[in-house]
Amino acid sequence: MQPPQALEEFQSAVQAEMQRLLAGRDLPLYDMLRYHLGWADAEGRPVSGEGGGKGLRSTLCLLVNQAVGGDAARALPVAAALELIHSFSLIHDDIQDQSPERRHRPAVWRIWGEAQAINAGDSLFTLGRLALYGLLDLEVPPENVLHAERVLDETCLRLCEGQFHDMEFQSRLDVSEESYLNMVEGKTAALIETSCYLGAYLGTANAGHIGQFQRAGRHLGFAFQIRDDILGIWGSEAELGKPVAEDIRSRKKTLPVVYALSHAGSLRDVLEGIYLRPRMSGLAVRRALEVFDELDARGHAQRVAEEHYHAALEEMEATVLHNRAMDQLKELALFAIEREF
């Protein structure tokens, strides 16, 4: 499925808001940030073209804001904050997973080392918080800005909790599907949920609509992560910008793996033997893939993703809002479960 046009519609404005926050910051530290965001090469020279990610969270925020009758221009500081916070989490995630590549380029830690990469991630986190103060310049009431700050901070804590469980699960073979979903609720769904919540919160006083979009965002977060799980095992390296089956090698307990371990039956010993090895060979990865295929682990994961997609649509339909932004939101929801990157 081709990326929806909506993913491009707001990105120039969101990128400009993010670049404003880095303007005049000339330490080499900020070259690391610009590199990670896709604006510069490893020497700090400006680059053009793709490389900065999908912009999913900022797009959801701004579309929801428009859908409830808001002015998307007044929500741009929040959209920028969401992208900066997401980008911080990716830098740290690459270090924790020892992932060598991000978006077809060496990960930040591979170029500047783990210590400086942590510093870069922390800087993006701080810039994400600073971004929200731009709401004051747009005359958003201070109490609303303070609420947005608190929601984003609580979301970041949930994200860290989810990442803690994700890493903890790597050494375990007893992860249940319920535990997996609890982990994803923090690691991925929290920020996507908050993107929709804050978009609605800044656009309407209708508590019903705010709650409906918040719940829709949570379901979209689950759907997006589960599709990510599928791509992390069966995706194309050319599309993803990172090695194929990397999630198997890193022993991630993604939904296909959790499902396979729980339903392996006589093949349980085979999977345990693979996942308990100190080193994951290419042969072991291929054998794991054979077991996953035999158990239809991919099909199960896709079905669960589609369940959350339909739940998200139900929440959107319950708003009884009909406008272009709503149509775009539904298209974006479909992209979440059918994308190939």
N, C-alpha and C positions, 0 to 999 in steps of 0.2 A: 504494500500500500504506500502510495506517495504521501509525503508529509502534507498535512492540510495547509492551505494558504494562510490561515490564521497565525501559524507559527512564525511567519515572516512579517505579518502586518504591523506588529508593535515593536519589532526588535530594534529598529534603528533608534527609536525614541528611548527604549530601555537601555540600549548600549550607550547612548549619549548621556543618560543619567548616571550610569556607572562610571563612565569616563570622566565626568565632572568631578566625581569624588576622588579620582586619582590625579587630577590635573595639578601640576606644579609639584608633585611628589617625585623627586629625582633620584633618591637612593637606589642602588642596584636591587634592593629588596622589591621595589615596585616593578622593576623589569621582570622579576619572577612572576609577579601577579599578572602582568600584561601577557606574559608568555602563556600562563595557564588559561587565561581568558580568551586566548586565540588572537590577540591583538599584535603580538610581537614574536620574533624568533628568539632563540636562546641568547643572542648577542644584544637583544633589546631593540633590534631594527623593526619598524612597523611592517606588518604583513596584511594582505587583504585576502578576502575569500572566507570560506567556512572554517570552523575550528573552535567556535565558542560554545558549542552545545545546542540543544534543541530550543531552549527558552520555554519549556513546557510550563514551569511554575509561574513565571511572569505573565505568560499568555493566559493561563487560567484565571489569574487574579484580575487582569484587565477585562477579559471577556465577561466574567461574572459581574464585575462592576458595571459594565455597559448593560448587561442583561437586566439588572435590577433598576436601571435608569440613572446610573451615575455618570460622571464625567471622567473617563479613563485618564485624562491628563493629570487629574488631581490624585490619582492613585499610583503615578509613576514612581515616587520614592519607595513605596512598598514593593512594587514589582522589581526594582533594582535591588532592594534589600534581600528579597527572596532568592534572586540569582546569585548574589554574593555569598549568602549563607550556604546555598547548595554547593557553590564552588569551593568554599572552605572545606566542606565535608568530603568532597572528592579528593582533594589533596591529601587529607589525613587518611582517607580510605585506601588510597594507593600505597601509602607507607605501610599501613597495617596489613594489607594483603600482599605487599611486595610486588604489586602489579607494575611491570616495566613500562607499559605504554598507556596513554590516554589520548583518544581521538587521533590516532595515527601518528602520534609523536611521542618521544620519550617523556615519561612522567616527570614532574618537577623534581622529585627526590632522586631520580636517576642522573640528573644533570648537576644539581646543587647539593646533593646529600640530604640525608634524613633530617638532620638538625635544622638546616635552613628551610627545608620544605615545611616543617612544623611551624616555623616562624611565619612563613608565607601564608599558611592556612589560618593561623591566628590573626594575621593582619586582615585577611578577607572577612573573617568573622566580625572583627571590630568595625570594618568599613560597612558591613551589612547593618550593624546597629546604628552607625552614624547616618546611614542613608535615610532612616525613618525621620530624622529631624527635618528633612526637606519638606515634610508635611506641614510644618509650622510656617514655612515660607509661602505655602499655598492657602494659609489661613484656616487649616483644619484645627478645630478646637483642641487646646492642649490636653484636655482629659481624654479625647479620642486618640491622640498621639501616644499618651502614656499607656492606654489600653493596648494599642497595637504593639508597643515595645514589650509589654508584659507577655502578650500572647506569643510573640516571636521568641522571647527568651525561654518560655515554657516549652515551646516547640523544639528549640535546640536541645534542651535537656532530654526531652523524649527521644530525639534523634540519637543522642549519645547513649541513652539506655538501650535503644535498639541495636546500635553498633556493638555495645558490650556483649549483648546476647549473641549477635551474629558471630563474633570472634570466639566466644565461649563454646558455641555449638560445633566449631570446627574440630574439636577433640572428642566429640561425643557421637555415639551411634544410637542414642535412645531419644532423639528429639521427636516429639509428637507434632502432628499437623497443627494442633491448637497452640503449642509453644512457638512453632514457626510463625503463625499468624500474629501472635502477640509481639514477636520480634519485628515483623514487617510493619506493624502498626506504628512503631516508633521510628525504625530506620528509614522508611520511605513514605508511608502514608501520612505521617504527622505533618511534614512540610507541604505536601500536596493538599491535604485537608486545610491547612492554615492559609494556603494561597487562595483557595475558594472562599474561606471564611472572611479573610480580611478584604478581599475584593467586594464581597457583599456588604460587610460592615461599613465600609467607606462610601457605599453607594445608596444605602437605604436604611430606614429605621424600622423596617418590617422584620420583626424577630422571626416570624415564620419562614420567610425567604432566606434569612441568614442561616437558620438551622438546617434548612433543606439543602442549601449549597454546601454547607460544612459537611453534612453526611454524604452528599454526592462526592465531594472531594476525597473523603476517607475511602469510599469504595473505589474511586479511580486510582488512589494510591496503591491499594491492594492489587488491582488489575494491572497497573503499570509494572509493579515489582515482579509479579508472577510471570508476566511476559518477558521481563528482563531475565528471570531465572531460566526460561526456555531458551532464550537467545544466548545466555551464558554457557549453555551446553551444546546446543545445535546451531547457533548462529554462524554467520559468515564472518571470517576475519576481515575481509575487505569492507564489509558494512559496519562492523562494530569498532574497528580500529584497535583491537586487542586480540591476543591469540585465542584460537578456537578451543572450546572445552576447558578454558582457564578455571571455571568454577569447580570442575572435578579435581583438577590438580591442586587447587588450594583447599580442597575438602570442605567447601561451602555446603551447608545443609539447606540448600534451596528446596523448593517444593517438590520437584521431580525426585530428588534424592531422598527426601523425607518419606515421600510416598513409596518409593521403591524399597527402602529399608523396612517399612512397616508391612509391606505386602509381598516380600520376597519369598516367603515359604522356604522351599528346599534350596533356593538360591541365596538365602541369607548368609550362609557361610562364605559364598563367593564374594559377596559385596563387603562383608566384614574383612575378609582377607585383603581385598583391594584397599579399603580405607584405613586399615591398620598398618599398612606398609610405611616404613620411614621415608621412602621415595616413591613417587607415583610415575611409573614408566609409561611410555607410549602404549605398550601392550596392555597394561592395566587399564588405561583410559579406554581403549577400544573394547575391552571385555566389559567394563562398566556400562558403556554405551549399549552393548548387546543386551545386557540384563535390563536396562531401562526400556529398551525397545520391546523386549519380550513382555514386560509388565505394563506396557502402555503408560509409562510415567509421564511422557510428554502430553499425551491426550488428556490425562487426568488434570494436569496443571492448566492446560488451555481451557478445560471446562470450568475450573474454579475461577479463572480469570474472567471468563464470560459471565459467570454468575454475578461477579462484582460489577462488571460493566452494565448488566441489566439492572442491578440494584441502583447504580448511579443514575441511569436513565429514568428510573421510576421517581427518584427524588427530584430530578429536574422537571419531569412532567407534572409533578405535584405542585410546582410553583404556578402553573397555569400562565406562564409568561410566554409570549410568542413574538420573537423579534429576530433580527439577523444574528445577534450575538448568541442567542440560544441555539440557533441552527449550527453555528460554528462550534459551540461547546459540545454538541452531540457528535459532530464530525471528529472533534479532537478525542472524545471518549472512545470512538471506534478505532481511531489510530492507536490508542494505548494498547489494544489487545491484538492488533493485526500488523503492527510495525515490524520491520526487519532490522532495525538498528536502535 
